[in-house]
Amino acid sequence: MIVYNLGCTNEHRFEGWFASAEEFERQTSAKQLSCPLCGSDRVSRLPHAPHVSTGSAERNGEGAGQPSKGVPRQYANLGAELLAHLIDKVVETTVDVGRAFPEEARKIHYKEAPERHIRGSASAKEVDALRDEGIEVVALPIPPHRLSRTH
Ligand SMILES: [Zn+2]
């Protein structure tokens, strides 16, 4: 299971989730990928995103229920089962920093903290701010009960 940061020719950024790198290549060459913002099918891969925002703060905080232009999502290419596998993978391979997520992501970006993959919660506004600084963040809808798993 792979998450790629993707971008279109209009410089929109979004994420695409794929069962494998081969699946990504296949969908790309078949022009099955399109930008969720403008519909362009000229989509290419951007550097991999190390940080995962679970978006859980977003649900409680301001702006809940409003569409957020900063965190476009493309989940349509994944079924529920694949999504569950992806979430397992993320929980296994990242360190949970909770609400310290924006701060930790910044520290790692500016090399004030050791390079590692982290996950945690951030509001849509915080995710936007991180992206403005060039910090790659993947927004992932991880259900709260999955986050409590320590392994
Ligand atoms: Zn676009």
Residues whose N, C-alpha, C, O or C-beta is under 5 A from the ligand:
A	BS01	ZN	C8 N10 H12 C35 L37 C38 G39 S40
